[in-house]
Amino acid sequence: ENFWHSHGDRFVPVETVVEIGRQICRGLSVAHGQKPPIIHRDIKPGNVLIGYDGSGLRARVSDFGLAKAVNPRTLLASARGTLCFKAPEALRDFQGDSLAGDVWAVGSTMYLLLTDRLPYPGLKDDGQVDLSRFDRPLVPASRLNIMVDAGLEAILLKALSLSPESRYATAPALLKDLDEWVYVPDCAHGKEAAMTSSPSKALSNLHSPLDETAARSTVARARTLAKEQGRLPEAADLLEESFNKWPDLREEYEYQLRLWRRGLVM
């Protein structure tokens, strides 16, 4: 969630979103491959940890506190988790959560990272989900972010199918198509317009207030820390923290962050 917010009013790059989706699916594939399968039941940005190591960006699925082995006869389990990332069948039937429900949550997370909005927004004031939101057609992600190509659009539409029978049945099935996806630009629009969202995610009440002075102060502390032996990982964490306080710093310092994650100080 912090990684998403740290991009400010710009969309997370499409290739980055796909890579995050792949890594989420690899983690879920381990759970979905158990006998009986285990479903996570609460995939959302806040339960996916993002960082960098020597190989690049790394995503880790966390918080299996709601995970549950499914009924081996029905492959269903009771529904729990964050309502706005739940599949429609799990909201209509308390026993309707499934492996395909985890796929829906992955699709919702990717859609959010690509468009800065949920695929089917609609929470009532009391926190309950308005099921009539599923009566409205899904707005294609490419209409909100023109960098989403036809191939990725098709993957998202299948992952977010209202019918679990038409959806990817498991994380490995979704992973197969994500692994085969190759970006094919299919529009002639300007790149800058495509990378900017409106309204900005920075206006979300989930995000801490933006503060450039505090962010640059954090950068200065990180650079000082990086010079101390054995403290480069801590310095890298501080540098990532600065991006959340002032997203414009990502473009300025992300390359340095990647070097630090590789153990290089320049």
C-alpha positions as semicolon CSV with decimal commas, in nm:
position;residue;x (nm);y (nm);z (nm)
1;E;0,000;0,000;0,000
2;N;0,286;0,241;0,084
3;F;0,458;0,146;-0,243
4;W;0,140;0,234;-0,434
5;H;0,103;0,567;-0,253
6;S;0,469;0,652;-0,306
7;H;0,398;0,699;-0,679
8;G;0,185;1,004;-0,597
9;D;-0,034;1,113;-0,889
10;R;0,144;0,878;-1,130
11;F;0,041;0,523;-1,207
12;V;0,266;0,238;-1,104
13;P;0,441;0,128;-1,429
14;V;0,256;-0,151;-1,607
15;E;0,555;-0,385;-1,616
16;T;0,604;-0,336;-1,241
17;V;0,240;-0,419;-1,170
18;V;0,262;-0,737;-1,375
19;E;0,580;-0,841;-1,195
20;I;0,412;-0,782;-0,858
21;G;0,116;-0,990;-0,977
22;R;0,350;-1,271;-1,085
23;Q;0,525;-1,279;-0,748
24;I;0,197;-1,273;-0,555
25;C;0,078;-1,566;-0,765
26;R;0,400;-1,759;-0,704
27;G;0,348;-1,723;-0,331
28;L;-0,019;-1,819;-0,350
29;S;0,066;-2,114;-0,574
30;V;0,241;-2,279;-0,280
31;A;-0,076;-2,247;-0,069
32;H;-0,314;-2,341;-0,353
33;G;-0,103;-2,650;-0,426
34;Q;-0,148;-2,802;-0,080
35;K;-0,377;-3,099;-0,030
36;P;-0,635;-2,982;0,057
37;P;-0,562;-2,637;-0,087
38;I;-0,519;-2,338;0,143
39;I;-0,683;-2,008;0,051
40;H;-0,550;-1,679;0,185
41;R;-0,888;-1,496;0,200
42;D;-0,738;-1,148;0,246
43;I;-0,514;-1,058;-0,048
44;K;-0,490;-0,677;-0,069
45;P;-0,211;-0,417;-0,103
46;G;-0,167;-0,398;0,274
47;N;-0,087;-0,770;0,288
48;V;0,176;-0,766;0,014
49;L;0,524;-0,655;0,123
50;I;0,729;-0,473;-0,142
51;G;1,101;-0,406;-0,131
52;Y;1,422;-0,451;-0,328
53;D;1,707;-0,696;-0,299
54;G;2,011;-0,766;-0,513
55;S;1,792;-0,906;-0,792
56;G;1,545;-0,617;-0,803
57;L;1,189;-0,570;-0,680
58;R;1,055;-0,837;-0,446
59;A;0,693;-0,896;-0,343
60;R;0,600;-1,120;-0,052
61;V;0,251;-1,233;0,047
62;S;0,204;-1,175;0,419
63;D;-0,058;-1,215;0,694
64;F;-0,193;-1,566;0,651
65;G;-0,392;-1,514;0,971
66;L;-0,720;-1,569;0,786
67;A;-0,589;-1,850;0,565
68;K;-0,793;-2,169;0,576
69;A;-0,781;-2,516;0,426
70;V;-1,079;-2,559;0,197
71;N;-1,334;-2,838;0,215
72;P;-1,173;-3,105;-0,008
73;R;-1,516;-3,209;-0,140
74;T;-1,645;-2,863;-0,230
75;L;-1,319;-2,662;-0,252
76;L;-1,501;-2,386;-0,062
77;A;-1,437;-2,218;0,272
78;S;-1,605;-1,954;0,484
79;A;-1,555;-1,598;0,363
80;R;-1,343;-1,357;0,567
81;G;-1,116;-1,065;0,485
82;T;-1,138;-0,708;0,357
83;L;-1,476;-0,651;0,195
84;C;-1,371;-0,432;-0,098
85;F;-1,131;-0,703;-0,221
86;K;-1,377;-0,992;-0,187
87;A;-1,523;-1,171;-0,489
88;P;-1,900;-1,128;-0,536
89;E;-1,981;-1,492;-0,459
90;A;-1,801;-1,467;-0,123
91;L;-2,005;-1,160;-0,031
92;R;-2,333;-1,327;-0,123
93;D;-2,258;-1,657;0,053
94;F;-2,060;-1,684;0,377
95;Q;-1,938;-2,028;0,263
96;G;-1,851;-1,905;-0,086
97;D;-1,480;-1,826;-0,057
98;S;-1,252;-2,030;-0,283
99;L;-0,922;-2,041;-0,471
100;A;-1,092;-1,837;-0,743
101;G;-1,175;-1,583;-0,474
102;D;-0,804;-1,535;-0,408
103;V;-0,760;-1,483;-0,783
104;W;-1,026;-1,211;-0,774
105;A;-0,835;-1,034;-0,497
106;V;-0,510;-1,050;-0,698
107;G;-0,695;-0,906;-0,998
108;S;-0,844;-0,629;-0,782
109;T;-0,503;-0,543;-0,643
110;M;-0,346;-0,524;-0,988
111;Y;-0,639;-0,318;-1,120
112;L;-0,594;-0,075;-0,829
113;L;-0,220;-0,037;-0,893
114;L;-0,285;0,023;-1,263
115;T;-0,578;0,266;-1,236
116;D;-0,582;0,412;-0,883
117;R;-0,933;0,283;-0,827
118;L;-1,102;-0,043;-0,737
119;P;-1,269;-0,240;-1,017
120;Y;-1,609;-0,228;-0,847
121;P;-1,602;0,059;-0,594
122;G;-1,897;0,080;-0,359
123;L;-1,877;0,077;0,019
124;K;-2,172;0,217;0,213
125;D;-2,126;0,461;0,500
126;D;-2,163;0,174;0,748
127;G;-1,876;-0,016;0,582
128;Q;-2,103;-0,271;0,415
129;V;-2,062;-0,355;0,048
130;D;-2,337;-0,251;-0,189
131;L;-2,386;-0,565;-0,397
132;S;-2,561;-0,362;-0,667
133;R;-2,214;-0,238;-0,765
134;F;-2,167;-0,568;-0,949
135;D;-2,464;-0,481;-1,171
136;R;-2,255;-0,210;-1,335
137;P;-2,014;-0,313;-1,611
138;L;-1,645;-0,315;-1,524
139;V;-1,463;-0,011;-1,662
140;P;-1,175;-0,151;-1,870
141;A;-0,841;-0,063;-1,712
142;S;-0,719;0,069;-2,048
143;R;-0,978;0,348;-2,036
144;L;-0,821;0,476;-1,715
145;N;-0,458;0,400;-1,802
146;I;-0,377;0,388;-2,171
147;M;-0,054;0,199;-2,103
148;V;-0,262;-0,114;-2,034
149;D;-0,245;-0,316;-2,355
150;A;-0,499;-0,560;-2,496
151;G;-0,320;-0,868;-2,362
152;L;-0,311;-0,742;-2,003
153;E;-0,669;-0,619;-2,036
154;A;-0,783;-0,971;-2,126
155;I;-0,599;-1,117;-1,824
156;L;-0,760;-0,864;-1,589
157;L;-1,107;-0,924;-1,732
158;K;-1,072;-1,298;-1,676
159;A;-0,932;-1,256;-1,324
160;L;-1,225;-1,025;-1,241
161;S;-1,499;-1,227;-1,403
162;L;-1,817;-1,208;-1,194
163;S;-1,863;-1,582;-1,243
164;P;-1,606;-1,796;-1,058
165;E;-1,648;-2,063;-1,326
166;S;-1,525;-1,814;-1,589
167;R;-1,239;-1,686;-1,375
168;Y;-0,891;-1,834;-1,340
169;A;-0,951;-2,126;-1,106
170;T;-0,621;-2,096;-0,918
171;A;-0,317;-1,872;-0,876
172;P;-0,101;-2,101;-1,096
173;A;-0,351;-2,059;-1,380
174;L;-0,331;-1,679;-1,353
175;L;0,047;-1,697;-1,319
176;K;0,077;-1,889;-1,646
177;D;-0,085;-1,606;-1,843
178;L;0,109;-1,337;-1,656
179;D;0,435;-1,519;-1,733
180;E;0,341;-1,535;-2,102
181;W;0,236;-1,168;-2,120
182;V;0,458;-0,941;-2,328
183;Y;0,382;-0,571;-2,344
184;V;0,248;-0,466;-2,683
185;P;0,173;-0,092;-2,710
186;D;-0,151;-0,049;-2,899
187;C;-0,217;0,323;-2,882
188;A;-0,058;0,648;-2,996
189;H;-0,139;0,860;-2,691
190;G;0,122;1,061;-2,505
191;K;0,311;0,870;-2,239
192;E;0,289;1,149;-1,981
193;A;-0,090;1,158;-1,990
194;A;-0,106;0,783;-1,959
195;M;0,108;0,779;-1,646
196;T;-0,093;1,034;-1,448
197;S;-0,402;0,951;-1,248
198;S;-0,689;1,176;-1,154
199;P;-0,771;1,226;-0,877
200;S;-0,433;1,163;-0,719
201;K;-0,395;0,867;-0,484
202;A;-0,209;1,111;-0,262
203;L;-0,547;1,255;-0,164
204;S;-0,654;0,924;-0,013
205;N;-0,717;0,939;0,361
206;L;-0,511;0,621;0,394
207;H;-0,197;0,819;0,315
208;S;0,004;1,027;0,559
209;P;0,027;1,401;0,478
210;L;0,283;1,486;0,210
211;D;0,582;1,679;0,343
212;E;0,875;1,758;0,113
213;T;1,090;1,905;0,389
214;A;1,052;1,596;0,608
215;A;1,113;1,372;0,307
216;R;1,439;1,542;0,211
217;S;1,546;1,531;0,572
218;T;1,488;1,155;0,563
219;V;1,699;1,130;0,247
220;A;1,983;1,316;0,418
221;R;1,968;1,077;0,714
222;A;1,966;0,781;0,478
223;R;2,272;0,904;0,289
224;T;2,461;0,959;0,613
225;L;2,363;0,613;0,735
226;A;2,476;0,455;0,408
227;K;2,833;0,559;0,482
228;E;2,839;0,359;0,805
229;Q;2,962;0,002;0,777
230;G;2,688;-0,260;0,783
231;R;2,399;-0,012;0,782
232;L;2,322;0,003;0,410
233;P;1,998;-0,202;0,437
234;E;1,870;0,036;0,705
235;A;1,963;0,333;0,486
236;A;1,771;0,179;0,194
237;D;1,463;0,138;0,414
238;L;1,485;0,505;0,512
239;L;1,518;0,608;0,149
240;E;1,202;0,414;0,060
241;E;1,027;0,585;0,350
242;S;1,113;0,924;0,200
243;F;0,925;0,831;-0,119
244;N;0,605;0,793;0,084
245;K;0,649;1,140;0,231
246;W;0,720;1,304;-0,109
247;P;0,656;1,086;-0,417
248;D;0,858;1,309;-0,653
249;L;1,172;1,180;-0,482
250;R;1,118;0,834;-0,633
251;E;1,227;0,951;-0,978
252;E;1,528;1,130;-0,826
253;Y;1,653;0,853;-0,598
254;E;1,509;0,519;-0,711
255;Y;1,826;0,426;-0,903
256;Q;2,031;0,494;-0,592
257;L;1,793;0,279;-0,390
258;R;1,840;-0,011;-0,632
259;L;2,218;0,021;-0,600
260;W;2,195;0,020;-0,222
261;R;1,978;-0,292;-0,230
262;R;2,256;-0,453;-0,432
263;G;2,509;-0,353;-0,168
264;L;2,667;-0,075;-0,378
265;V;2,740;0,275;-0,248
266;M;2,821;0,538;-0,510
